[in-house]
Amino acid sequence: MYVFPMIGHMTPLQAFLLLIAFWLAAYLFSKFLRRSLRNGPKHRPASRAVRRPSASGEYDALVNMCLGDRDKVERLITYEMTRRPGLTRSQAISEAADRLRYDRSR
């Protein structure tokens, strides 16, 4: 007794075509999954788009972006403050993080 009674009555050509059809469907599905995973989500969560981190949170993020190199973080902050003398330290931290994100996105 066959689970799929039609398979027992198939010609070799029909079986081959069925195999090709299943392979093609699997290939296209895997290609679709790879593309959707590579592109990521289509929208940004609203909480990330609106919320601006605090100065200490921004500093910690900058330290993480510099892989824990606090000397580099201080150089970046100093650079932003010398570039625009009127900036406060928290503004300079924010500008340094933004500049680093921009430079890494290119």
C-alpha positions, 0 to 999 in steps of 0.5 A: 500500500502506497502513501502516495498512490500516484507516485507508483503510476508515474513514468520516469519522466513525470517523476523527474519533472516532479523532482525538478519542480520541488527543487526549483520551489526550494531554491526560490524559497531559500533565495527569498529568505536570504534576500529578506534576511539581508535587507532587514526590517522595512521600518525602524521602531518608533521608539528608536527614531524619536528617543535621543539617548542621554549624555552618559548613554551616548558616551557609553555608546561611543565607548562601545563604538570605539571598542572600549578605547577611552583615549580615542573617545576623548580625542574624538570629543576634543576634536568636536569641541575644537572644531566648534568652540561653542559646544558643550561636552554632551553636545560634543559627545553626540556630534562625535557619535554621529560623525563616527556613525556617518563615517562607518556608513560610507 
